[in-house]
Amino acid sequence: MEKLLTTIMSGLVQRGTLTIVTARGRECTCGDGTGEEVRVRFTDPAAERALVLNPELRLGELFMDGRIIVERGSIYDFLALVLQDTNGAQRSAAARMLGRLRFLTRRMVSRNNPWRARRNVAHHYDLDHRLYELFLDPDRQYSCAYFERPDCTLEEAQVAKKRLVTAKLLVEPDSRVLDIGCGWGGLGLYVKRIGGARQVLGITLSSEQLEVARERAEKAGVNDSVRFALQDYRELEGSFDRIVSVGMFEHVGPRFYPTYFGKCRQLLKQDGVMVLHTIGHMDGPWYPNPWLDKYIFPGGQLPALSEIVPAIEGAGLLVTDVECLRMHYAETLLHWRRRFMARRDEAMALYDERFCRMWEFYLSCCEAAFRFQNVAVFQVQCARSANAVPLTRGYIAERYEDLRIREAEARPAVQPASSDPVPLRKQRQ
């Protein structure tokens, strides 16, 4: 197994320098010798066997358990060397067979009925809120930022994300907006305060997020027009001018795509607009990463556009705009990972060493996936009527810049926050 391990790793790593130290103390160097050396050591032969037979699950587990030790570099550096030139063909026969089996059974994995959905959300989002404060921006945006400039700070990029989503949402002064999967409430508050919506309803399945979101709305003095509720999207009734969902669709699962968009169509007014912001596969449907499914996002699955669009069409909605944000989440995760590692001792005070290794691996493997594995963020705009949005895409840039101006105008009034929205500027159609 030791020889098979080194043979596989030598085939994977084409660039850079990776040194593998086996449990027996033998060293194998892979790559072309360029760059800083990354050095990893296996503590026991069983760890080598586990990695060869089931790398997608066992690499993270072995790192969490200290059975793979990164002696030089970081676990992200190791993942980057392994994945940067990987096309899938170099995987072992056992890994390829396991991959096909996982793909065939993926619909059974995502049985996200209302009870399971609540349990799955609680697993990740009901962790101690102080953990998220270690690495998120002050607005607690836990989704892909938008880096309009290479030198954007995380805070600037997260504001730009809210600006871009709101511009595509075409919020008007009389708009009633639904935010499906509202997180800690930051987007809903932005849509009200800067976007100028009349009312916002944000729904979540996380009791921790709900408590924070409600406190924020009350502190801002807008809890009469920005409400947050602990509710499953399937249970919601009413009528909305705008529907937005950022970073929630990944938790729906392929079996419920028709249900999700069917409910959105039911809730959306005839002239309404919806914006979906979701992580997805750029190269077609695939199965969920088994380590992430077990330890981080149980029941979560990334869609492909070839799955999203048919579900939208099947529900009677029309796709009116699609944009692919490439590498923006890789940059977001880079900021999160660096911030987390800089405050790792504080995470240790909240949890333990194994948890911190798990979180480091989570941030590292996700960043590597966005950089090297054709994973990106899709923003899909849809409507019930083809006339619900302007004729050309110019309105997005116009509204984007208008929102930027309104942010500047609102800034002096942030302390204390006003319940009155910044006046809308006239939009060219």
Residue, then its C-alpha position, 0 to 999 in steps of 0.5 A: m500500500e505504501k508503494l501504491l500511495t507514492t505512485i498515485m501521489s507522484g501521478l497527481v503532483q506535476r508542479g511544485t514540491l511535495t515530500i511524503v514521509t510514510a509511516r515506515g519513515r521512507e521519503c518520496t518527493c513528487g513534482d518538478g522541484t519548484g516552489e516551497e516544499v510541502r511536507v506531510r507525514f503519515t503516522d501509521p500504515a492504516a492511514e495510508r491505506a485509508l487515503v488510497l481507498n477513500p481519499e475524499l472522506r478519509l483525508g479530512e478525517l486523517f487530518m482531524d485525527g492527527r494521522i496525517i501531519v503537515e510538517r511543512g506548509s499547510i493543509y491548504d498548500f497540500l490540497a493545492l499541489v494535489l488538485q491544481d493539475t488533477n483531471g480525475a483520470q489519476r484517481s485509483a480504480a477504487a476511488r473512481m468506482l466509489g465516485r460512480l456509486r456516490f453519484l448514483t445514490r446522491r438523490m437518496v442522500s439529500r432527503n431534505n424534508p422539513w424535519r431533516a432540513r431543520r436538523n441539518v441547518a442546526h448542525h452547522y448554523d447553530l454553532d456558537h455565534r462567537l465562532y463566526e465572529l472570528f472570521l466573518d465581516p462585521d455584517r456576518q455575510y456567510s456567502c460569496a463576496y464580490f471582489e469588484r477590485p483585486d485589492c478589495t477588503l473582505e468588508e468592501a467585497q461583502v457590501a459589493k455582493k449585497r449591492l449586486v444582488t439588490a441591483k438585480l432584484l430591482v427593488e422599488p419603494d413599494s416592494r415587499v421582499l422575501d429573503i429565503g435563508c436570511g442568515w443573520g439578517g444582513l441582506g434583508l436590512y440592506v434591502k430595506r435601508i439602502g434598497g428602499a423596500r417597503q417590507v422585508l421578510g427573512i426566513t431561516l431554520s437556524s434559531e441562533q441566526l434568527e435571534v441575532a437577526r431580530e436583535r439587529a432589526e430592533k436595534a436599527g429601529v426597523n423591526d416593524s418593516v423587517r421581520f425574521a421568522l423560523q420557517d421552512y420555505r415550503e410552509l410559507e404563504g403570501s405574495f411578494d414583489r421580490i424574492v431573493s435567496v443567497g447561499m440557501f439553495e445548496h441545502v435544498g437537494p435535487r429531489f426538492y428542486p421542483t418543490y422549491f421553484g414551485k413554491c417560489r412561483q406561487l409566492l411571486k407576484q405576476d410582475g415579480v422578480m427573483v434572484l437566486h445566488t448559489i454555489g454550483h458545479m460548472d461542469g455538470p451534476w456531481y455528488p456531494n463531497p462525503w467529508l463535507d456531507k458528514y462533518i460540515f453540511p449534512g444533506g447539502q448538494l451543489p447544483a449544476l446549471s443543467e439542473i437549476v434551469p429545467a427546475i425553473e422552467g418546470a415551475g413556470l418561471l422564466v430565466t431572465d439573467v444568468e451570471c457566473l462568479r468565478m474565483h470570487y468564492a476562492e478569494t472569500l475563503l482565502h480571507w476567511r481562512r487567514r482570519f480563522m488561523a490568525r484567531r485559532d486560539e480563540a476557536m480552541a477556547l470555544y471548542d477543541e483541537r480536533f474541531c479546529r483542525m476540522w474547521e481549518f480543513y473545511l475552509s482549506c478544501c472549499e477554497a481549493a475546490f473553487r480554485f481548481q475544481n470547476v466550482a463557482v457561484f451562479q446568480v440566476q434571475c427569473a420572473r413570471s413575466a418576460n416584461a418584468v425586467p428592463l430590455t437590456r442589462g444596463y440597468i444592473a450597472e446603473r442600479y449598482e452605482d446608484l446603490r453605492i451612492r445611497e450607501a455613502e448618503a446613508r453612512p452618517a446616519v448609521q449611528p443610530a440607524s434610521s428606519d427611513p430608507v434612503p430616497l430612490r434615484k430615478q432609474r433609466q430603463 
